């Protein structure tokens, strides 16, 4: 399964609109599969120009490929552009295999450079090149458009679909470009762009093309989808394509942070047709006012977040949140409090904790900003999760913030471990029911529950669970040193997993032992033995497991409706009586490998770790 090379495609499609480019050059091919570089170069036919679009996931590969091209074809011109190219001449100075740099949006600049390569390039704006012994930059201009040529509609990808029938293709769609926000961690922040909307007829035609050509997954590149009323029409176009062709199977979109009602309606329409991949995004990044001030961001009120979580869960719609670890001004206390605040306002299912990456063209990545906040980084390999652990060819590197003046490195490691641990225990649901009950009925905070649990695991006689947690702690310690740790789970195949996935899979595989080790701690929190016993059986039964389709669970407390109300932020005390539940997994995995893929990987953006149908008998 691979992505069609949209970025390269839109640049080529626009360059070849020029009659001069079309008369001077013959386009040969897209390089979009990470093949052995010697093989790639051996398939070339005396190239005149090779262009490279760079981001953090392919820059090292591109540099190695450019070096091999120069070795075999010394006269070939190599042109580098993309988000990972710093807006200065340093990349040119450090990489002799690179001849030209393009800055900013590349559609106009790259075509202009191709037109000028047989003459004087100094008049081409937004490039850097070698002039004698010096590296120079041309005049900077803001060049942009709102009606770029489409590589889909102009046929640039038709040949790829024909040549690679064995591949299943994903792709990217842009319905707009630009972002009005200036979040410091994002490399759109320095651009100060207003949002430009692409013509609707073009967008509709591209969606039709994707359905007709059986594109399985579409990633929406917009920064704020749902910001305009017409986005509802675009959502309908995806639904119509799914109804007509069965494709795309899933769509993943970055939603607007402010147009809440419109986003909710879009998610409803996607959900009805099963087209939605991750639901709505309730973006947070941090819940610390100090951090939000430092990164130039303003969140909605917690009350609004709480309302949104309640509405989405009430309608059985997915909604996920994300936090970024390592932002300036964050402390261990504020980070942990932020995670636990998520639970308090109703986000019990899907939250991601991302390491803060320093992007070269972000506000955060500028030297003065880094100095101001004492930012230090670790240059670590980008881990390709859910891929074969041995299939790494030319590793890519990125700078991760592991220390600031408010968060020493050891606190960063402790914060990261707490984040992964709570994602597994609460987000994936291993101990969610216990933590919620303790919070509502015993007034025990989520922070004290999970910090107490971590202390118990580290100091108690629980060797199995402790070994899993210590492995994850060691993972973050090695990451902070710039090493390249990977977490694999042998019984799911030789795949690399995220830290919380690693915890969940190992504990779920050995569920009886895990719960046996946890019972002394849970007994110290919930001292009513009858309640604890019944809650234990409910928690264990509701978890999905391979080859387990139906489970009956008897209880003298109506835990099903108790938790159902809490998930929509409508707390009611637990009701006692005599209850028998039938819990059903409508699509049980037949093996641990399938469980890892369907429940943990595909299903992590949802409440897939619990059985999907519960009936009171």
C-alpha positions in Angstrom: 0.0 0.0 0.0 1.6 3.3 -1.1 0.8 6.9 -1.6 0.6 8.4 -5.1 3.3 11.2 -5.2 0.9 14.1 -5.0 3.5 16.8 -4.1 5.7 15.9 -7.0 2.7 15.4 -9.2 1.2 18.9 -8.7 4.6 20.5 -9.3 5.1 18.5 -12.6 1.5 19.2 -13.7 2.0 22.9 -13.3 5.5 23.0 -14.9 4.3 21.2 -18.0 1.6 23.7 -18.5 4.4 25.9 -19.9 4.8 25.4 -23.6 8.5 26.2 -23.2 9.0 23.5 -20.6 7.1 21.0 -22.7 9.3 21.8 -25.7 12.6 21.7 -23.8 12.0 18.6 -21.6 10.6 15.2 -21.7 9.2 14.0 -18.4 10.4 10.5 -17.7 9.0 9.2 -14.3 8.1 9.6 -10.7 10.3 8.1 -8.1 7.9 7.3 -5.3 8.8 3.9 -3.9 11.7 3.6 -1.5 13.8 1.3 -3.7 17.5 0.6 -3.6 19.1 3.7 -4.9 21.5 1.9 -7.2 18.5 0.2 -8.8 16.8 3.6 -9.2 19.8 5.2 -10.9 20.4 2.1 -13.1 16.8 2.6 -14.5 17.5 6.2 -15.5 18.3 7.3 -19.0 20.9 10.1 -18.9 18.7 12.5 -16.9 19.1 16.3 -17.4 17.2 17.3 -14.3 16.0 15.4 -11.2 13.7 17.2 -8.7 13.4 16.2 -5.1 10.5 17.1 -2.7 11.7 16.9 0.9 10.2 16.3 4.2 11.6 14.7 7.4 10.6 11.2 6.2 12.6 11.2 2.9 15.4 13.8 3.0 18.3 11.4 3.8 17.1 9.0 1.1 16.9 11.9 -1.4 20.5 13.1 -0.5 21.8 9.6 -1.0 20.0 9.3 -4.3 21.2 12.7 -5.5 24.8 11.6 -4.7 24.5 8.4 -6.7 22.9 10.4 -9.6 25.9 12.8 -9.6 28.3 9.9 -9.5 26.7 8.2 -12.6 25.5 11.4 -14.4 27.8 14.3 -13.4 26.0 16.8 -15.7 22.6 16.1 -14.3 21.0 19.1 -12.4 19.6 18.3 -9.0 16.9 20.5 -7.6 15.7 20.3 -3.9 12.6 21.9 -2.4 10.0 21.2 0.2 9.3 21.8 3.8 12.5 20.3 5.1 14.7 22.7 3.3 15.8 25.6 5.6 15.1 29.1 4.1 18.8 29.9 3.6 21.8 28.6 1.8 23.0 26.2 4.5 21.5 23.1 2.9 23.3 23.9 -0.4 26.6 24.6 1.4 26.5 21.2 3.3 25.5 19.1 0.3 27.6 19.3 -2.8 25.3 16.8 -4.6 22.6 19.5 -4.7 22.6 22.2 -7.4 19.5 24.3 -6.7 17.1 25.0 -3.8 13.5 26.1 -4.3 11.8 27.9 -1.4 8.1 28.2 -0.6 5.4 26.8 -2.8 7.2 25.0 -5.7 4.6 25.0 -8.5 5.6 28.3 -10.0 9.2 28.4 -8.9 10.2 25.0 -10.3 8.6 25.7 -13.7 10.4 29.1 -13.9 13.7 27.4 -13.1 13.2 24.8 -15.8 12.6 27.6 -18.3 15.8 29.4 -17.3 18.3 26.6 -16.8 19.7 27.0 -20.3 20.4 30.7 -19.6 20.5 33.1 -16.7 18.8 31.8 -13.6 19.4 34.9 -11.4 16.0 36.4 -12.3 14.1 33.3 -11.0 12.8 34.2 -7.6 12.8 32.0 -4.5 15.9 29.9 -5.3 19.4 29.4 -4.1 22.3 28.3 -6.3 26.1 28.3 -6.6 27.6 31.4 -8.3 31.3 30.8 -8.6 32.5 29.8 -5.2 29.6 31.3 -3.4 26.0 30.1 -2.6 23.5 32.9 -3.2 19.8 33.4 -2.9 17.7 35.1 -5.5 14.9 37.7 -4.8 12.2 36.5 -2.5 8.6 36.8 -3.7 5.4 35.3 -2.4 4.3 33.2 -5.3 1.1 31.3 -5.0 -2.1 30.3 -6.8 -5.6 29.1 -6.1 -6.1 27.0 -9.2 -3.1 24.8 -9.7 -3.2 22.0 -12.3 -4.3 18.7 -11.0 -2.0 15.7 -11.5 -5.1 13.5 -11.2 -7.3 15.2 -13.8 -4.4 15.9 -16.2 -3.5 12.2 -16.3 0.0 12.3 -14.7 -0.8 9.3 -12.5 -2.6 7.2 -15.0 0.5 5.4 -16.0 1.4 4.5 -12.4 -2.0 2.9 -11.9 -1.5 0.8 -15.0 2.1 -0.2 -14.3 1.6 -1.2 -10.6 -1.6 -3.3 -10.5 -0.2 -5.2 -7.5 -0.1 -2.0 -5.4 -3.0 -0.5 -3.4 -2.9 3.3 -3.7 -3.6 6.0 -1.1 -3.4 9.6 -2.0 -3.7 13.2 -0.8 -6.3 15.9 -1.6 -6.1 19.6 -1.2 -9.3 21.6 -1.2 -7.5 24.7 0.2 -4.0 25.8 1.1 -2.6 28.0 3.9 -3.4 28.5 7.5 -4.1 31.8 9.3 -2.8 30.6 12.6 0.8 31.0 13.7 1.4 28.0 16.0 5.1 28.0 16.8 5.7 24.2 16.3 4.2 24.2 12.8 6.1 25.1 9.7 3.1 27.0 8.3 3.6 29.4 11.2 6.2 31.5 9.5 4.4 31.7 6.2 1.6 34.0 7.6 -0.6 32.7 4.8 -4.3 33.4 4.3 -6.3 30.3 3.4 -6.9 30.0 -0.3 -9.8 27.8 -1.5 -9.5 25.7 -4.7 -12.3 25.6 -7.2 -15.1 23.3 -6.2 -15.6 21.8 -9.6 -11.9 20.7 -9.6 -12.2 19.2 -6.1 -15.4 17.3 -7.0 -13.7 16.0 -10.2 -10.6 14.8 -8.2 -12.9 13.0 -5.7 -14.7 11.3 -8.6 -11.3 10.3 -10.0 -10.3 8.8 -6.7 -13.5 6.8 -6.4 -13.3 5.6 -10.0 -9.6 4.5 -9.6 -10.3 2.6 -6.3 -8.1 4.8 -4.1 -8.4 3.2 -0.7 -7.4 5.9 1.7 -7.4 9.7 1.2 -5.5 12.1 3.4 -6.9 15.6 3.5 -4.0 18.2 3.4 -6.2 21.1 4.5 -5.2 22.8 7.8 -8.8 23.7 8.7 -11.4 21.6 6.8 -14.9 22.7 7.7 -13.9 26.4 7.8 -16.3 27.2 5.0 -19.9 26.2 4.3 -18.9 24.6 0.9 -16.9 22.0 2.8 -20.2 20.2 3.5 -20.6 19.8 -0.3 -17.1 18.4 -0.5 -18.0 15.9 2.3 -21.1 14.9 0.3 -18.9 14.3 -2.8 -16.8 11.8 -0.8 -19.9 10.1 0.4 -21.3 9.9 -3.2 -18.1 8.5 -4.5 -18.2 5.8 -1.8 -21.8 5.0 -2.7 -21.0 4.8 -6.4 -17.7 3.1 -6.5 -17.1 1.7 -3.0 -14.1 4.0 -2.7 -12.4 5.7 -1.0 -12.8 3.4 1.9 -11.6 5.9 4.5 -10.9 9.6 4.6 -8.7 11.3 7.2 -9.0 15.1 7.5 -7.6 17.9 9.7 -10.7 19.7 10.9 -11.3 23.4 11.7 -10.8 24.3 15.4 -13.5 26.9 15.4 -16.4 25.8 13.2 -17.6 23.1 15.6 -21.2 22.6 14.4 -20.1 22.3 10.8 -17.4 19.8 11.7 -19.8 17.7 13.7 -22.2 17.5 10.7 -19.3 16.5 8.4 -18.3 13.7 10.8 -21.9 12.6 11.0 -22.1 12.3 7.2 -18.8 10.4 7.0 -19.8 8.1 9.9 -23.1 7.1 8.3 -21.2 5.7 5.3 -18.3 4.3 7.3 -15.9 6.5 5.5 -14.4 8.2 8.5 -10.9 7.2 9.6 -10.4 9.0 12.9 -13.4 11.2 13.6 -13.2 14.8 14.6 -10.0 16.3 16.0 -10.3 18.2 19.2 -6.8 19.7 19.0 -5.2 20.7 22.3 -1.4 20.4 22.1 -1.3 21.5 25.7 -3.7 22.5 28.5 -1.2 24.8 30.1 -1.9 28.6 29.6 1.8 29.3 29.8 2.6 26.9 27.0 -0.3 28.2 24.8 1.0 31.7 25.2 4.6 30.6 24.3 3.5 28.8 21.1 1.0 31.5 19.9 -2.1 29.3 20.3 -5.4 29.7 22.0 -7.7 26.8 22.8 -11.4 26.7 23.3 -12.7 26.7 26.9 -12.7 23.4 28.8 -16.4 23.7 29.0 -16.7 23.7 25.2 -14.4 20.8 25.0 -16.5 18.9 27.5 -19.7 19.7 25.5 -18.0 18.4 22.3 -16.9 15.1 23.9 -20.4 14.5 25.2 -22.1 15.2 21.9 -19.7 13.0 19.9 -19.9 10.1 22.3 -23.7 10.4 22.6 -24.0 10.0 18.8 -21.4 7.2 18.8 -19.0 9.3 16.7 -15.3 9.2 17.1 -13.4 12.2 18.4 -9.7 12.3 19.3 -7.3 14.7 21.0 -3.6 15.3 20.7 -1.0 16.6 23.0 2.6 17.5 22.2 5.3 16.7 24.7 8.3 19.1 25.0 6.6 22.4 24.2 8.3 25.5 25.8 6.9 26.2 29.3 5.6 22.7 29.9 6.5 21.0 33.1 6.0 17.5 34.3 3.2 18.6 36.5 1.4 20.6 33.8 1.7 17.8 31.3 0.4 15.1 33.6 -2.4 17.4 34.8 -3.3 18.1 31.2 -3.7 14.4 30.5 -5.8 13.9 33.6 -7.9 16.9 32.8 -8.8 15.3 29.5 -10.2 12.4 31.4 -12.2 14.7 33.7 -13.8 16.5 30.7 -14.8 13.3 29.0 -12.0 12.2 26.7 -11.6 8.6 27.9 -10.8 7.0 24.5 -8.5 8.5 22.0 -5.7 10.8 22.8 -2.2 10.9 21.2 1.0 12.1 22.7 3.4 13.3 20.1 7.0 14.2 20.6 7.7 17.8 19.6 9.7 17.8 16.4 11.8 20.8 15.5 10.9 21.6 11.9 13.5 23.9 10.2 11.0 26.4 8.9 8.9 26.7 12.1 8.9 29.6 14.5 10.0 27.1 17.2 13.0 26.0 15.0 14.6 29.5 14.8 17.8 29.9 16.8 16.6 32.9 18.9 13.4 31.0 19.9 15.3 27.9 20.9 17.8 29.9 23.0 15.0 31.9 24.7 13.3 28.7 26.0 16.5 26.6 26.5 15.4 24.1 23.9 17.7 21.1 23.5 17.1 18.2 21.1 17.9 14.6 20.3 18.6 13.7 16.7 16.8 10.4 16.4 15.7 8.1 13.7 12.1 8.4 12.5 10.6 5.1 13.5 8.2 3.6 10.9 5.5 2.1 13.1 3.6 -1.0 11.9 6.4 -1.9 9.4 8.9 -4.7 9.5 11.6 -4.0 12.1 14.3 -5.2 9.7 13.1 -3.2 6.6 14.9 0.0 7.3 16.9 1.3 4.4 18.7 4.7 4.7 17.3 5.8 8.0 15.7 9.3 8.3 16.5 11.5 11.3 14.6 14.3 13.0 15.3 16.5 16.0 13.0 15.8 19.0 12.8 18.3 21.9 14.0 16.4 25.0 14.8 19.3 27.3 13.6 22.9 27.9 14.3 25.4 30.6 11.0 24.3 32.3 11.4 20.5 31.7 14.8 18.8 32.3 15.6 15.7 30.3 14.8 13.3 33.2 11.4 15.0 33.6 10.8 14.7 29.8 11.5 10.9 30.1 9.2 10.7 33.1 6.4 12.6 31.3 6.8 10.5 28.2 6.5 7.3 30.2 3.4 8.6 32.0 1.8 9.5 28.6 2.4 6.1 27.1 1.3 4.3 30.3 -2.0 6.2 30.5 -2.7 5.7 26.8 -2.4 2.0 27.4 -4.3 1.8 30.7 -7.0 4.4 30.1 -7.1 5.1 26.3 -6.9 1.5 25.4 -9.1 0.6 28.3 -7.1 -1.9 30.4 -7.9 -0.1 33.7 -10.2 2.6 32.5 -13.3 1.3 34.4 -11.4 1.1 37.7 -10.0 4.7 37.3 -13.4 6.1 36.4 -15.1 4.4 39.3 -12.5 5.6 41.7 -12.7 9.2 40.4 -16.5 9.5 40.6 -17.3 7.3 43.6 -14.2 7.6 45.8 -13.1 11.1 44.8 -9.7 9.9 43.9 -8.1 12.0 41.1 -7.0 10.4 37.9 -3.5 11.7 38.6 -3.3 10.1 42.0 -4.7 6.8 40.6 -2.2 6.5 37.8 0.8 7.9 39.6 0.0 5.6 42.5 -0.2 2.7 40.1 3.2 3.6 38.5 4.8 3.8 42.0 3.2 0.4 42.9 4.5 -1.2 39.7 8.0 0.2 40.1 8.2 -0.8 43.8 5.8 -3.7 44.2 6.3 -7.4 43.6 4.8 -7.4 40.1 7.7 -8.6 37.9 5.7 -9.1 34.7 4.0 -5.7 34.5 7.2 -4.0 35.8 9.3 -5.5 33.1 7.0 -4.1 30.4 6.9 -0.7 32.0 10.7 -0.7 32.5 11.2 -1.5 28.8 9.2 1.5 27.8 11.1 3.7 30.3 14.3 2.5 28.8 12.9 3.2 25.3 12.5 6.9 26.2 15.9 7.1 27.9 17.6 5.8 24.7 15.5 8.1 22.6 16.8 11.1 24.6 20.4 9.9 24.0 19.8 10.0 20.2 19.7 6.2 19.9 17.3 4.4 17.7 15.2 2.1 19.9 12.4 0.0 18.5 9.6 -1.9 20.3 8.6 -5.2 18.7 6.0 -7.8 19.8 7.0 -11.2 18.5 3.6 -12.8 18.7 2.2 -10.1 16.3 5.0 -10.5 13.7 8.2 -8.6 13.4 6.5 -5.3 13.4 7.5 -2.0 15.2 4.8 -0.7 17.6 4.3 2.6 19.4 5.2 2.6 23.1 1.6 2.4 24.4 0.7 -0.3 21.8 3.6 -2.3 23.0 2.3 -2.1 26.6 -1.3 -2.9 25.7 -0.5 -5.9 23.5 1.9 -7.5 26.0 -0.5 -7.0 28.9 -3.5 -8.1 26.9 -1.8 -11.3 25.8 -1.2 -12.1 29.5 -4.3 -10.6 30.9 -4.8 -13.0 33.8 -1.3 -12.4 35.1 -1.6 -8.7 34.6 -4.8 -8.4 36.6 -3.5 -10.8 39.2 -0.5 -8.4 39.7 -2.8 -5.4 39.8 -5.3 -6.6 42.3 -3.4 -5.6 45.5 -3.2 -2.0 44.2 -6.8 -1.9 43.1 -7.8 -3.4 46.4 -6.0 -0.5 48.2 -8.0 2.0 46.1 -11.4 0.3 46.1 -11.8 -1.4 49.5 -15.3 -2.7 48.9 -14.4 -6.3 47.9 -17.8 -7.0 46.4 -17.7 -3.9 44.2 -14.1 -4.6 43.2 -14.9 -8.2 42.3 -17.9 -7.2 40.1 -16.0 -4.4 38.5 -13.1 -6.7 37.8 -15.3 -9.2 35.9 -16.9 -6.4 33.9 -13.6 -4.8 33.0 -12.1 -8.1 31.9 -15.2 -9.2 29.9 -15.6 -5.9 28.0 -12.1 -6.1 26.6 -11.7 -7.4 23.1 -9.6 -10.6 22.7 -8.7 -12.8 19.8 -11.3 -15.5 19.0 -13.7 -14.3 21.7 -17.1 -13.4 20.1 -19.5 -13.4 23.0 -19.2 -13.2 26.8 -21.9 -13.2 29.5 -21.3 -11.2 32.6 -23.5 -11.1 35.7 -23.4 -8.2 38.2 -25.4 -6.7 41.0 -24.4 -3.2 39.7 -25.5 -1.8 36.4 -22.0 -0.9 35.2 -23.0 -0.8 31.5 -25.4 2.2 31.9 -23.2 3.7 34.6 -20.2 4.0 32.2 -22.4 4.8 29.3 -23.7 8.0 31.1 -20.2 9.0 32.2 -18.9 8.7 28.6 -21.4 11.4 27.5 -20.6 13.5 30.6 -24.0 12.8 32.3 -23.0 11.2 35.6 -25.5 9.2 37.6 -24.7 7.1 40.6 -24.4 3.3 40.0 -27.7 1.4 40.2 -27.8 -1.8 42.2 -29.9 -4.8 41.2 -29.5 -8.1 39.3 -28.1 -7.6 35.8 -26.9 -10.0 33.1 -25.0 -8.6 30.2 -24.2 -10.2 26.8 -21.1 -8.6 25.3 -20.4 -9.2 21.6 -17.5 -8.6 19.4 -19.1 -8.3 15.9 -15.7 -8.9 14.2 -13.4 -10.9 16.4 -9.8 -11.3 15.4 -8.7 -14.9 14.7 -5.1 -14.5 15.8 -2.8 -12.1 17.7 -1.4 -10.8 14.4 -4.9 -10.0 13.2 -5.7 -8.5 16.7 -2.7 -6.3 16.5 -3.6 -5.0 13.0 -7.4 -4.6 13.4 -7.8 -3.6 17.0 -4.6 -1.9 18.0 -3.3 -0.4 14.7 -6.4 0.2 12.6 -8.6 0.6 15.7 -6.5 2.9 17.9 -8.5 5.9 16.6 -11.6 4.6 18.3 -12.9 2.5 21.2 -12.0 -0.7 19.4 -10.4 -2.2 22.4 -13.9 -2.8 23.9 -16.6 -5.1 22.5 -18.9 -3.1 20.3 -22.3 -4.5 21.4 -23.5 -4.8 24.9 -27.1 -6.0 25.7 -28.8 -6.2 29.1 -30.5 -9.7 29.2 
